[in-house]
């Protein structure tokens, strides 16, 4: 009887071992075996097919005379970050009403002044450096100050507390955050940011197309995700939408979550961590891959939300306030003048505003005051 070769004897064992190795690799390195037909949100972000963060303004702004930096030039410093102490409320003084609880602002010498603008981050700090590079350069030149910098806080409340402490000079706020904050700190609105959609925008209710949720009434006993308790498009205007539909999410839904960022809400919906989410409509516009969009169903839109407000304290140095406001309102003319220049990219523009423009926001806040979360 002929003897079988060792190769033929061990061939079945080698085949079995190969299948086991492939199975183990698929468990411990699932990203290597992910479906290319239906890529995950994380895959799309990593390959650049989906923006990692959604900006509230137009594409990266640069000053009209901005020239791209060479690889040898130094990278701009990232925005400052407010400390925990900066973002804590100012302790009330004896016999002082809440609206007067702030540290007095000293007189300003413009040539020596470093202007600090506080805002809630909407992208990582490296992206924010590029995003605001043109705006910062324009403001510095127009105002004749030593420098201008963006200072980020963890949330709107932190930015408001920093303004009360005098840590920042100006606050870049959502309309609801301004209205809520002005109840505690006397403020003056200086200008309103113009977005891709103009001077207003809206929020959207979204779910997965396979969720069997076909309308707002179907969110009963579901998990709903909002952005922030002071976000206009990510909570307060959607709450007003639900109020008009006679729905209180705290009672109607199984659970209410706040996810802090608009794109975090989108990700939570796509990964089925929540059933329904609310986010800025621009969050969906930023998606480049149709396969992702095909997984999303829009259940409803909020009414138009006024755009962000640039504000200062009522006791801000008049010379500083006037220089800052005038510079913001000059950006539109500067953009138009630069249209004929090569390699010029528009800076985000601002429009005039007064406190009465925000009365509709106050009206909505009054309606939902009894049901909103703080």
Steps between C-alpha positions, in 0.01 A plus 500: 500500500656836396583743778327843476733799488517725813365789292183308415460386860518852648309683227156466673653625827653800323165590344323479837773711666468766228126533555553533876761773449265697273218471756726627779615795288143601422422510873800700614539724193143550379588817312693285247182308420253792507253510216613732224145519369374648828797673669466610860489867604845461656643363172357789304646752747844340486505494118384861473164416340316653797596809695617406850338809647226720364577869485223751558644751255614506135819317391835588658516881509818686414568869469495648151877548506572160653769295328529126567788426736792289391589176681798677661288768666388460858155357563267756666446457870181307585210682668532551873289283726314650795601354835245347736534808723430729202178311431363492856233755597607820672412490872218746572595804705283588804179686411570482125237371259585208271522717187784701656721208600808568291851634536543860373688542171799739509569773242666370184808627314435369150861474370587278799175304507468128427135451407356170622187355337336209682297233329401136525719282273335342198810326363841391629744777593729448200210549262387805695844659450451488123131574519548831679840599364355747250250648745765548769740669259231733369380601848853561626578731207170688504491549877865602536548268798799290603324171422167319477447142616219248524451348846293181527275397788348161574143629453296819473474531877880489527535775239244716681679455832829599336332814366372582849852459641654721234716212374367563147394825334235369262281190486395317183166349599204318356180710512350299787825511697505879458139537617554271801834661586368856474260422782803465729751743345403827329627463142498686171465307170750638251457299181342185359697236309393420144490125440492298183123525524507875568400658831304194615506121499295210634524175693382159376361186665670193354479122533617199303294397197475148644383613845124470423461855633309685230384814681547706815212318671700175468774616741292386798706277734810557284843641592542854369828691481543879512817711484518738799239648739579849363532402133238673284493258206609201707245523782289811569343553157442123460341503846267776378418284196411210731303731731279601208450129427391455864807284576713536812810287431568453872169317535440376145843348430671216684822701543637847417874546439721804433797417277671847489574507125282492190712237323496287817120486470528388137752231593280376786204462263702314237652264757158441663608639837189719489176460304444864408735797494483875455779695333584793277377452143852584377614179669322305226606740225863430593463127426663417168414132473155413363507159673503677837222740399290206383506366857350821642135601511409861587188502716456876524665844500487779755404856416782731391753579776677839503873466442773532766551825688825676584447683831679686778420605853306823540798655681751413224743785425314714240808550280572124491135413436469750214825389334397134520147554372612723211765245397243217491262702284780595256571138406227486234646797312851355533383169350339680206814706439711184495294315239744596224805386696652158441507244783261707711254316722206684659494554874180425687281810483290670766182707481363770733277386784320650797353343809143525365595264214517223758149552641362204298763282667386627841143417404588139422704473820204623706272239342730206572641625832292259708612191306862569407792343683767719658 
